Amino acid sequence: MLAFPKKAPPSGLVLTPVRRKPSIDVSITGVIYIAMMMFMGLAAINSQANLLFGVFGLMIGVLLVSGSVSRLVLRGLRITRTLPETASVGQPTTILYQFTNTKKVWPSLSVSLGELDGTEAFTAQPYCYMLHAAPGMTATVPIEMTPKRRGLHRFERYQISTSFPFGFIKRAAIGREKDALLVFPAIAEVEPRLLAMLRSGDKSGAMIRPRPGGQDEFFGLKEYRQGDNPRRIYWKRSARTGVLVAKEMTQVAPPRLMVLMDSHIDKPSRQAHADVERAIAMAASLASYALEQGLLVGLCAWSGEWKIVPPGRGKRQRRDLLAVLAQLPVNRSYDVNAMMSAVRDSLDDSATPVLLSPVEVPLSLSDVVRSGIISLSSDSPISRQWFRFRAQVDFAQSMPEEVFRSGLI
């Protein structure tokens, strides 16, 4: 039995089919067996032969044993689901299921498990098969799944089933265990030349450039202010001009990137949402690759409110940035101009702003000169060539589940 949401999805969107079995069912083999049993019963009544009555009773007993044993197999099973900490769209991930048999005598054999909730996270319903779990023992079954939608997916109900021992009677039971999986946007291979292009400013090494305010080398002169170190006063220039000036030194710091994610959709359509999903994946790929190369990366995006993450580095920064991008909602209200106004105070000369947008954004000359902003759009073939996504990534299907269930497209 296939269970779908009551509201049909928009045209072109494919829902993950979910198979939910009845609590008790008879297989095709069971139907044939019951038909043969009934035929044997009619033959026994018609002929009044004791042997046929014995065979008929034996067949009834086999059927009853099949139903009783299948129920006993499912009883006393405790299921533990182990989800990966994170996953990315289009990248296979592994889920572990642990079947713990709490019975003291009877083993559990030939048990199948299928998820009923959270299936929209994957291209197919998570389904696994456990062959044998001895009494008091735990059997671990790994399965490999491919996520297809970004966002936070919640798991609770699962269904275990068996047709052991003869395959005549099928029994199923529903269990509950709450879990959640955060699926990041698709991560692409980024062309190294793109990062080289984005690094701005003079460099004193492979990954560093000078900034004022340190203790390293001479950077320039500035007007002396109360509180500055008197040892930094440049007396020769001060005596000549009559104004106290002080030396300003440099600090060596890695270049910084500020990713500006424009997720605004003016006219909703399937293609517009696909372009937004590609732009989000491009932003996630660029941030991930830049962090791997040792750069400091920040983020500005609209997530119900303006979410501004200061530039940072490390694995935790990568997780924080991708978590924000994974859960971005539909943005109908705030365009690029609103984002530039929100982030203007957060930008400084040490960071290179990179605008990721679903459409080409015409930037004024003053914006480019003042901030050095670089624009990449998901509908531009030139911008797409910097990112190589996996072939199985479908951006038309990778939007969060609540987007198409709410009828926004």
N, C-alpha and C positions, 0 to 999 in steps of 0.2 A: 504494500500500500504506500503510495507516494503522498507525502504531506507537504502542501505548499501554503504560503500565506493567503489569507482570504482575498486580499487585494492583488489583482494581477499586476505583474511588473510591466514597465513601459516596453514598447516594442523594441526589440534588439537586445534587451538585457536578459541574461541567462541566469536563472537561479540554480543553486546546487540542489539536485533532487535528494530528498530524505526518505529513506525507506523505514517505515515503522510497522513492525509485525504485530499481529494479534496475540493476546496472551496465550491462547491455545489454538492450534490449527492442525490440519491433517495434510500431509504431503501427497504428491501424486502417487508415490509408492504406497502410502497408507490407503489411499482410495482404492487402488487395485487390490490391496490385501483385504480390505473390508468387503469388496465385491466378491472375492474368492471365498471369504468366510461365510457370507450370506448364501452363496451357491452351495457350499458344503453343508450348511444348515438345512437348506431346502432338500438337498439330496438325502440327508439323514432322516428327515421327517417323511419323505416319500418312500424310502426303502425300509425304514425302521431297522437299519443295520447298526449294531452296537459300535462297530469300528468307526463308522462315519460320525456317530455321536461323540465318540472319544476324540476324534480329530477336530470336530467342531468346537468342543470344549477347550481343547489345547490351543486352538487359534484365538479364542476369546481370552484365554489366560495370557497369551503372548501380547495381545493388544493392551490388556490392563497393566501388564508389567512394563510395557513401553511407556505408557502415560505416567506411571508411578516413578519409574527410575529417572525419567527426564525431569520431573519435578524435584527429585532428590538431588540431581546434579547441580541445579541452580541454587538450591538452598545452602546457606552458609558461605556464600562467596562474597568477599569484600574486595571492591575494585578501587584502586588508587591510580589516578591519572597524573602523569608528570609532563607538563608542557614546557617547551623551551622558554628561556627567559625573554627572548625577543625573536622575531622572525621578519623576513622581508618579502614583499610581493615578488613572485616568480622564482624565488630561491627555495629549493626543497629543504624541509626541516623534519626533525624526528620527534615523534611523540611516544612516550613509554607508558604502557598499561601494566599494572601489577595485579594479578589475580591471586588473592590470598584465600586458601581453602581453610576455613575455621572448623570444619567437621573433624571429628576425632577418628572416624573409621572409614567413611566413604570418600573415594576420590571424586574429582570433577573432571569430566572429559568432554572434548569436542564442544567448546563453548565459543560462541561468536559475540562480538560487542560492536555496537554502532552508536555513534553520537546522534542525539536528537536536537541539541542546541548548539549554536555557534558554528554551524556547518557552512554558513556563508563566508567564513574566513578562508575556505579552501576550494579547490576546483572540484573536489569530490567529497562525499560524506566520509568522515573518518571511520574506518571499519577494520577490525582485526579478528584473528582466530587463535584461540588457545587450545592446544591439543590435550594437555594433561597437567593437573595440579594435584599432587598427593595430599593426603590428610595432614593438616598443620603446616603445609609448605606454601611457598609463593612462587608463581611462575610469571616471568617478565616477558612481555611481547612488545617489540618496537615496530612502529610503522612509519613510513616516510610520506609526508604530505607536502603539497605545494600551495602556499597561500596565494589568494587572488585579490583580496581586498585589504586595503590599509585600515587602520583604526583599532579600537579596543573591542575585542570579541569575548563574550561571556559564555561559559560552558556550565551546564548544571545537569540536565537529564541525559542519561544514556540507557541503552536497552541491551540486555544480555539474552541470548537465546541458545537453544540446543535441540537437536533431534535424536540424541543418544537414547537408547542403544541401537534401535533397529531402523530409525529413520521414518517410522510411521507417524508418530505424534511429534509436533513441534510445540515447544513451550517457550515463552518469553516473559521477561520481567523487567520493570523499569527501576533504575536506581538513580540517586542524586548525589552529586558532589560538585560544589561550586569552585570554578576556576576562571581565570581570565588570561587572555593572550593579546599582547600588543603587537600588531603587525605594522612594521615600518613601510614607507614607500619603497618602490623598486630602486635598487642600487645599481647603477651602471658603471662600466669601465670608463673613466674620464681620461681624455687625451692629455698627456702631461704638458703639451704646449699651451693648453688653456690656462693652467695654473701659472706657468711662466709669464703669460701675458697679463695675468691679474696682479702679479707682484709689482707694486709701485714703489718709487723712491730709490735712492741710492743704496747699494748694499755694500757692506764691509765683509761679506762672507757669503757662503752659499745660501744661507737662510736668514740673514740678519741685516739690519739697516740702522743708522743712528737716529736718535730722538733726543730732543732737548730735555734737560732736567736731571742728568745723571752726574757721574763722577769720572768719566772715562777720558775723553779728549775735548779739545777746544771746539766749541760749536759756533760761538758768535758773541756779540756784545748786547747788553740790555741795560736799561736805566736802573740804577740802584734804588731799591726800595727798602724801607725799614723792615728789619727782620732777616734780610739777606746776610750772608756770611761776609763780614768786613774784609776777610782775606782775599775775597774775589774782586775787590775794587781795582779797576785798571787806572792807576794814578796818572800815568802818562797822558792818556786820552782825557781823563777828567780835568787835569790841569790845563790842557789846551782848549777845551770847550767850556770849561766852567760849570759843567754838569757832571755829577757823579754817575759813572757807568761801571758795570760789573761784568766779569767774564761769565758766560754761560757754557756749561760743559754738556757732554752728550752721555746718553745711556744707550747701550746696544740692545735692541729688542727685535724679535722676529716680526715679519710683516703680518698685518691683520686683515681679515676679510669680514665684511658685514653683509650677510645675505639678506636681501630685501625680497620677501615673497609676496608677490601680487596675485591673490587668488580671486580677484573680483570678476564676476560674471554679469555682463550687462543684459544679454538676451539668452536665457537658458535654453540649451539644446543638448542633445547627446554629444555632439562634436565639441561644444564649448566645455562641457564637463571633462571630456577626454583630454582636451588641451590643458585644462587646469591640472588634471592628474599628472600629465607628463611634466608640466612645469614644476610641480611639487617634487616629483621624482628627480628631476634635474637638480633642484635645490638640495635635496638630500644627498645626492651623489657628489655634488661639488663640496658640500660641507664635510662629508665623510672622508673624501680624498684629501682635502686640504688639511684636515686634522691629522691624518695619517702621515702627512709630509711635515708635520711639526708647526704649522701655522696656527695662529689664534683666530678663531672663527666665532662670530656672533650671528644673531638672527632677529629679524623683525617680521612679524606676520600678524594677521587679524584672526583671533581665535575666540570670538565672542567679545573680546576687547583686544586692544593692541598689546601683543606679547613681544617684549623686547628682552632678548637674552644677550648680556654683554659678551664681548669676545673672550674666549677662554680656550683651553687646550685639554687634551687627555680623553680617556675613554668615557668618563662620566659626562663631559661636555658633549661628546658625540651622542650619547644616549639621550641627553636632555634635548638637544636640537632635533634629533629624529623623532622623539616622542611628541614634540610640539607639531612637527610637520605631519606625523601620522594621524593626528586627531583634529586637523583643521576642518572646520565646518564650511558650509556653503556661505559665500560672501556676496551679498547682493547690494550692499550699501556703501562700502568704503573702497574707493578706487586708488590709483597710484598717487594722485595729488594728496589725498587724505593721509596715505602712508608716509609720504615725504614730510608732511607737516608734523606727523607724530614722532618720526625718528630724527628730525633735524637736530634736536638738542642732544641726541645720543651719539651723533656722528662727530668724529674728530679727525684731525689731519693724519693721524697715524693709521687709520683704517681705510681700506679700499672698498667702497660700496658696490655690490653686484646685484642688479635687479633681475629677478626671474619672473617672467610674466607669460600668460597664455597667448598674448597678442603682442605685436610690435608696438612699443611705447615711444612716441616721439619725445626726445629729451631736448630741452632748451640748451642753448650754448652756455648760459650762465650756470645751469646745474652741472654741466660737464666740467666747466672750468673750476667752479667752486669746490666740488666734492670729488671730481674724477670718477664719477659713476660709470659703470659698464653695464649694458643691458643685454640680456639673453632672453629670447622668447621661444616657446615650445612650438610655435607654428612656422618658425623660420628654418629652412634647410641648413643655413649656415650655422645656426646655433645647435641644431640637432647633431651635426657631424662631430661635435666634441664629446658626445655621450653615446655609448654602445650598450643598449639594454639587451637582456636575454630575449630570445625569440618567443618564449611562452608568456611574456608580459603583455596583457591586453588592457590598455589604459581606459578603454570604454567600459570595462568591467571592474576596475580597481577602485572605484569610488566607495566611500563608506556605505555600509548597509542602510543606514537611516536616510540617506539621500534619495534612493529610489523607492524605499518603502513609504516615504512621506509624500511621494508624488511631486517632487520638486522638478522633475524633468519629464 
